[in-house]
């Protein structure tokens, strides 16, 4: 299972490798070349469905692969049995032997996603189990689920965050019929459960992986999985399936074992090291003497590289293994992402072209004196009032001969009562009114807000009064 992004990346890598090979042949002039055997082409298209990697993982623990069932039955405490794939041809006698095998110390792994009655080991209901929830799907495949409901209290869940299924089934463990099942002396524990939103509805929250352990002192252990693809060559690389396989191997081999039966579709397999897939490979050829390539050889190699590049159909070779039910939504997702990136780049370009308008610095201003600041801050009428007050105070001082506001107030009161200056020249009502207003300005600043014309009239009146009294 690969996403669209992975397919395109692989196609680009293959094309680049071929183009680089072509350029290398055209430009390179190696001093010597060694004749080599062309690499073997993969001839088995079912490799991704087989279990070689998991078998090698077990054999690396020192387990010898045997094909005789009796060898395992005779030494259960030293043996492991692995049953994977289609188990419908496994006989009832074999299931009964496996039950006794576990009861006396053997370790068993049973993994299948096809409907199967395993008797003491429960029952497997076939799928495929699908989900409409995008959060549950793995890489948006409806029949590949990301399982996160794990029992982290069990050692099988160590270092696991999620495991990925591929068209799995679900388990019906014998714990539901204790007392009538022949494996009622076993203790079952569910390691992984299916999500609550999957279909069919009968599979929701059902066990996916379970562990059974015999209650006897010398009892063994059995791991049952409703999805055999956990252990296939391809699915080991998805999610934490590889770590799950390592944990299961450690559990089965917790008491070091010596041998195992690795049965696929009910048929015991030979050791991977002895299989035809390794023995059929040709032995390495002896190193040939180094030869200097001539121009004709280089031209022939160049022509072959050009012909291979022209005749290759890289994209069709990659897309022929396209995952089933590939979602077209991923194409639109890439298109919208490209449009968003182009829009952001356009906005950045527009902003970069605009010039920032930075205002210039203000010029230095000349410092002003206190007099100029006060003169400009005061109203002209206020200035006239100050001048009028000064003139009135100076007149009162010269008129009365004293510089006392109290004396001036007494003189102003006498003017009001006509008791002061009884001479005819000063008995005129106009003169008394003028004197009274001047004394009022000097004493209390009354009518101090004067215009320029009023200030001039005040000065003229004061001067006329002083002339009349011969004080000028």
C-alpha positions, 0 to 999 in steps of 0.5 A: 500500500502506497500513497500517490505521493509515494508512487510519484516519488518512486517513478521520479527516482527510477527515471532519474537513476536511468538518466544519470546512468545514461549521462555517466556512460556518455561523460565518464572515461573509467580507467578499467571496467570489471565484467559483472553479472547482471542483477537478478530480476524479481520473478515472484510477484507474491513476495509481499504476501509471504512470511520470509522476514518473520521466519528469518526473525525466528531463525535468528533466535537460534531456532531450527526449522523442522517439518515433522509435527511429531518432533514438536509434539515430543518436545513441547517445552523446546518447540514453537509452532507457527500457523499462518495463512489459510487454515481451513485444511487443518484437521481436527486432530492437529487442533487437538494436538496443538491444545495438548502441546500448549497445555504441556509447555509449547508456544503457538502462534495462530494467524489467519483472516479467513473464517476458521473454526479453531476449536480450543483456540476459538473462532475467526470470523472473516472480513474484510472489516472496513471503516468510514472514519478517516481517523481510523483508516490507514492512508485513507484505505477503508479496509486498512485500519489503524488500531490504537486500542491496545492493552499496554499492561501486556508485554506484547504492547510494549513500544506500540502506538498503532498497528495496521490491519489489511482486510482483517477478520475478528476473533471469538475467543473461548472465554465466552463459553467457559465450562463447555469448551475444552480449553476452559483451563486457559486464561484469555487476555485481549491485546488489541480490539477493533474500533467501535465505528467499523463494519460489519457491526458484529465486529465492533469492539471485538478482539483482534489479537488475544493471548491464551495461557495455560493455568497449569504449572508447566503450561505454555502460551498461545497467541491468536491473531485474526489478521495474518498480514501483520507478519507478511513481508510488506505489512511489517513496515507499516505502523508498529507491525514490525515491533509487534512481530518482535514482541511476539517472537520474544513472548513465544521464545521467553524460555529459550527454545531449540526448534520450530514448525513454520506452517503456511496454509497448514504446510510446514516449511523448510528453513529459509536458508535451505529454500530454493529461493536462496539455493537457486541463485547462481554462485558468484563468478570469479573476478575477471581480469580488468580490461580497458574498454575500447571506443566500440564498447563504449558506443555499444553501452551508450546505445543500449542505455539510450534504447532502454531509456526510450523503451522504458515505460516508467509510470506504467510500471509503477502504476500497475501495482497501484493500491486498490480503491485509491482515493481521488481526494488525494489528487485534489488535495495536492491541487489545492495545496499548490494553489494555496502556495501560489497565492501566498507567493503572489501576496508576498511578491506584491508586498515586497514591491511596495515601498514603505513611506517613511516620514522625514525627520522634523527640523530643529526649532529655535529655543524661545524666551520666557517673555516671548512664550508669555506674550504669545500665550496671553490674549491681547485683551489681557495685555491691555488689562495689565497696562490699564491697571499699571496706569490706574495705580500710577494715577492714584499714587500721584493723585492722592500722594500715597501708595496705599490701596486702603487710602485709595479705597477711602478716597473712592468712597468719598467720591461716591458720597461727594465728600472729597474735592468740593472745588467746582472743577471736580464737582462735575459728574463726568470728573467724578465718574472718571475718577471713580472708574480709575480708582476701581481699576487700580483697587480691584481690577474692575473692567480690566478687559479693555480693548485698544481703543478703551486703553487709549481713552483711559490714558487720555482721561488720566492725562486730562485729569492730571493737567487739570490738577496741575500734576503734569 
